[in-house]
Amino acid sequence: MKKNNIVVLINLDKPQLNIVQNSINVAKSMNAAVTFLYVKKAVDVVQNENHLSAIKTLTDAHMKIDGKMRELLEPFQQSTDTELRSKIAIGNVKNHIAKHLNKLNPDLVILGKRSKKILPWEGDRLTQFVVNEFNGPVLISATDQVLELNEQLSLGLLSASGSDAPKGIVEDLLKISSQPVKSFKIVNKASDAQTSSTMPFKTVEYAFEPGDNAVKNLSKYVHRNNVNLLFLDRDNVTQRNRKASSTNLHGVINQLPSSLLLA
């Protein structure tokens, strides 16, 4: 069986325990090794120093970051058979991420959801960059929830049309859960919840009218149905010419309480 590869972008300056656990849970479901990548801005390490002093500062910072990474991952590695790797870098964050994604060619990228306190145009820059840079599936993990991949996993689908059956990693996750899938659509005319006949699995469908409150209403139903993981068709949320601007990536990430999978 093919060994898959997951890359997780983490922030060692914030609590990461749930993201690590969620990454391991996902890795077990898809027979994958996990590489945790942390990139620290160079300007946060070296400030107005001469060349020799800067080299020493960078070396010391690298050792300190490596120690923090080991401290984070070792307890998890002791309790799981999943292979956990780590890579750290100091420099331009986006350049290093792009370099490692190109080199590692992962089957899935995972990163934590940004704090709601951060302004949308500030907090989602890295997320949007990863989505634009990496063509594969991206999992945006809720930092306050542990994602248990078992029969009780509650999955949701957000699609512009709702007519295409999920494939790849989403299809694999659907096979794990025994729960009905909640299908959410943004359409011109809202309708009552109903069982969809176009999907090859049991589905409960919800439709919302496009507009300023579309994502807010969607968030309420996601929370009400205890959806743990919401699948978004990345072609719909990243295309430039969207009919419903309220379904843009920033709004969905900031307002929805669940983890999100773009695929």
N, C-alpha and C positions, 0 to 999 in steps of 0.2 A: 504494500500500500504506500502511495506517495506521501512523503513527509511535507506538510505545508509549513509556511513561514509567516509569522505575524510580527509586525513592528509596532511597538507601543511608544508613543511620544509622551514622556512624563515630565513633571515639574517638581524637582526635589525640594523646592522652596515651599511647597504646600503639601497637605496630607494626601497620600497616594495609595493607601492601603486597599481601598475599594476598587480602584482602577487596576491594581496588580491582581487582585482576586478575580475580578471580572475577566481580565485577560487570560488568566489560567483556566477559568471555566470555559471560555470560548475555545481555547486551544485544545482542551480535552475533547470537545465535541467535533473538532475537525482535524484531529491528529496532527497537531502543529507544535513547532518549537517557537519560543517567544524571545524576541530581542527588544530590550528596553533601551530607548535612546533619550539621552538628555543633552541639550545644547545650552550653554550659558553664554550670554552676551559678553564679548571681550571687554566692552567699556565698563562692565560691572566688576571686572577683575583688575584691569590695568588702567591706571589714571595718571597721566603726566609723569611717567618715569623714564629713566634712561634705558638703553637697550639691555644691558646686563641685569639691571634690577627688574625689568619687565619679564625677562626669561625666568628668573627665580620666582617671581610672583605667579606666573602662569604654571610653573611646575608645582608649586605649593598648592595652588588652587585645584589643579588636576588631581593631585593626590587626595585632597580633601573631598572632592566630588566623588572620586572612586570609592572612598571609605563610606560615604553616605549611601551610595548605590548598593554596596555590599550589605550594609546594615539593613537596608530596606528589603533586599531580595533573599538573603540567606534563610530567614525563618520560613519563607514560602517554599524555597527549594528543598528544605529538609522534610517538608510534608507533602510533596507532590513528585510524581514521576515525570512531569512535563519539564522539558529542557528550558531553562531560563538563562538567557545571555544578556550581556549589557554592553553598551557603547556610550562613551561620553566625548564631548567636544566643546571647545571654547572658541568663539568667533561669531561670524554672521549666522544667526539662527536659521534663516530661510535657506541660505546656501548650503549649510551642513545637512539640513533635513533633505533637501533635494538630492544632494550627493549620496546620502545613505539609502534613500528610497530607490534611487537608480541602481545602486550597487547591490542591495539586498533583494530587490524585486519581490516584495512580499505578496502574499495572497490576500492579506487584510492589514489595514492600518487602524490602530486604535488610539484615540486621544480623549482627554477628559473634557467635559463640558465646562465652559467658562462661567465665572460667577455672574449672576444677574446684576450685580452692583456695577459691573463694568459697562460702559457705554457700548452699544451695539457695534459702532464703527471702530471701536478699539478692541473689544473682546473677541471678535470673530475673524480678525485678520488672519491669524494663523490657521484657523479652521478652513477658511475660504481658500487660503494658499494651498493647503494639503489637498483639498478637493480638486483644485485646478491642476495641481502638479501630478497627482496620482490618479490613474484612470480606473483602478480597482475599487473594491468595496471599502468604505470607511465607517468605522463604528465610533460614535461619539458617546462615551460612557458617562452616565450620571455619576457624580462623585459621592452622592449620599445614599446610593442603593447598591446592593449586591445582586448581580444578575445570575440567578440560578437557572441553568439550562436543563430542565427536566420536564416531565409530563404536565406540570402545573404552569409552565411558562405561558404568559399571556402575550400574544403577538398582535400587532396592529399593522395595517397597510395603508399608506397614504399615496394615492395615485390620482393623476388628473382624469383618467378615464376609468380605471378600475377593471379594464377588460383583459389586461395581459397577466397571465399566471406567472408568479415569481419563479426565478431559476437560480442556479448556483447555490451560494451560501444561504440565501433566504429560503430556498426550497428545502435545504438540509435542516435548517432550524425548524421549519414547519413540521417536518417529520418527527421531531423530538416531542413537540407538544401535543397533548390530546385535547386542548381547549379550542373552542371555536375561534377563528380569526376575526378580529374586528377590522372591517374595511371602511376607510374614511375617504370620501371624495369631495372635492370642491367643484360644484356644478352650478349651472345657472338657476336651477330651481330646487330648493331643498325638499327632501322627502322623508318619510318616516323610516325607521330602521326596518330592514327586511333581509331575509336570507338570500344571498346571491347564488345564482345558478350557473354563473360563468366560470367559477373557480373549481378546481378538482378537490376541494376540501370544504368542510363546513364553515360557512362565513356569515357573519352578521354585518349588515351594511348600514353606514350612516352617511348622509349627504348634507353638505352645507353650501349655502349661497356664498359666492365670492364677495369680498368687501373688507372693510377695515376690521371687522370683528371675527372674520373667518378663523384665524389662527387661535384667537382667544376662546371661541366656542369649541374648536377642535381640542384645545388643551383641557377644557372642562370634561369632555367625553372620554379623553384618554385617561384622565384621573379617575373618573367615575367607573370606568371599566377595568381599573387596575392594570392597565397595559404596561408590561415591563420593558418591551422593546418594540419600537415603531420603525417599520421599514419605509424608506422614502425612495422613490425612483429618482436617481440623481439626474437623469436627463430632463426631468420635469422641474426640479428645484434649482438647477444651475443654468438652464437655457436663458438667454438674454430677453427674448420676446415672450414674456409670460402674460397670459390674459388676466390672471388673478395675482396681482402684485403681493397680496397678503400671504401667499404661500412661499415667499422667498426664503432662502436658507437662513438668513439672520433671524427672522421672526420666528421660524419654527424651532430653531435651536434654543433661543432665549426663553420662549414661553412654555414649551412642552416639558412635563416633569419626568418623562421616561428617557431611557437611553435610545439613541437613534442609529439606524443603520442605513447608510446611503449605498445603494448597489444598483 
